[in-house]
Amino acid sequence: MQKITLGLGCFWGPEENFKSKPGIIATEVGYAGGDSPNVTYDEVCTGRTGHAEVVRLTYDEKVISFKKILDLFFKMHDPTQKDMQFPDIGTQYRSEIFYETDDQKKNAEEVLNENNRELNGKIKTNISKLKNYCKAEEYHQKYIEKKRQ
């Protein structure tokens, strides 16, 4: 099993979209990329922590590849928007791929460059080493699924 952490706007929608994909074993929403190892939703919403809302995926690389997940990532949001996704505005809603290994970094750069060619160099997605990931509060986990019940 492998893990990947992605920022693509509000984390509720991406978690819901990814959880049904073959090869995705588990999803978890949280915060990553900021200055502190522990933050709350209210703190992240101020825009002062440096964190992005993220979805963390555990996946079976025999079923779905890292690159395929990134292909889905680029289709699930607008990577040409800086520090926002649709109605949500702020640095916490930025487009970002958080890598954990050099191989993930290399693959992320390749996929980003391929997509950037198709979008005439307009992509604003960051690629960063994962730092200070923390799980979001329980009420955010599987939020859309809970609201349907």
N, C-alpha and C positions, 0 to 999 in steps of 0.2 A: 504494500500500500504506500502511496505517495500523498503529499499534501501540496496545495497551492492556495495562496491568499490573494484575493483580487478586490480592488476598489472600483466600483462602477455605479456610483450614485447611492441612493438609499438602499440599504442592504436587504430589505424585505423582498423586493421583486426578484433580484438575482438568486437569492436562496431558493425561492419557490421555483424559478425556472431551472436551476441546475439540479435540484434534488431528484427530478424525474428522468434525468439523462442516464442511459446505460453506462455502467462503470463508476458512477458516483456512489460511493459507499455511505458517506455522511456529509452533512453540511452544518456549519456553525457560523453565526454572525458575531462580529466583534469590531475592534478598533485596532489600527496598526499605523506605524510610521511616525508616531509622535515622540515627544520628549520624556514621557513618563511610562513606566511599565503597568500602571494601574490608573484607569480613568473611568468616569461614568458618562452616560449618554448626555447628561446636562452639561458636563465639562466639555465634551467634544463639540456640542452644539454652539459653544461660544466662539469656535474657530481659533482659539488660542492655544490648544494643546498640540497642534500639528498632526493629529490623527486623522485618518480617513475611515469612514464606515466601510467595512469589508465583509466578504463572505469567504470562509475558509473551507476548502473542499478536501475531503479524503477520497482518493480514487484508486481504482485498480488499473494500473498502466497496461495490463494485458487486454483490457476491454476498451479503454479510452486513453488516448495519448495526451501528453502535456500540450502539444501543438493543437490538437482537436479542441481541448478545453479553451485555449486562447482564441481559436477561430470562433467559438461560441461567445466568448467574452466580447469580441469586437462586434458581433452581431446583436448582442443584448443591450447595448447602450450606444450613445453617440460619443465616440472618442475624440471628436473634434471640438467639444465644449471644454473650456478650461474652468475648473473649480465649480462645476455645476452639472446637473443632469435634469433636463426638462424643467419642472417648476422648482426644484431644490437647488439653492444657491449657497455656496460656501466651500471652503477648502476641504471640508470633511466629505464632500460629494465628488471629489476629483476622480479621474480615471487613472488607476495605478495597478501595475503588476508587481507584486512583492515576491522576489525570488529567495530561495534558501540555499541553492547550490550554483556553482559556476555553469553547470550544464543547463539549468533552468534559465539563468541569465542569458546565455547564448541563444537558446531557443526563443526566449521572449523577444530578444532584439531582432531575430530573424523574422518572426511572425509580425512584429510591429512594423518593420521595414517593408514587408510585403504589403501589408494593409495601407501603409502610408503612401506607397506608390499608387495604389488604386484610388486614394483620396487626395491625390495631388499635394502631398506634404502637409496636410492640415491637422494631422493627429496631434493631440495634446497629452496623450497617455504618458505617464512616468513609469520608469522601471527602476525599482529600488530594492536593496537588500531588506528583508523582513527584519523589523526591529519593533520592540515594545508592543507585541500583539497581546491583547487581552480580550477575553470573551465578553460579549455584551450581556446585559442583564437578561434574566430568564424570560421576561415578558416579550423580549424581542425575538427570541428563538422560535422559529416556525410560526412567525406572527400571522402571515396570511392564512396558513392552515388552521390556526386557532380561531381566527375571525370567521371562517366558514362554518365552524361547528355550532 
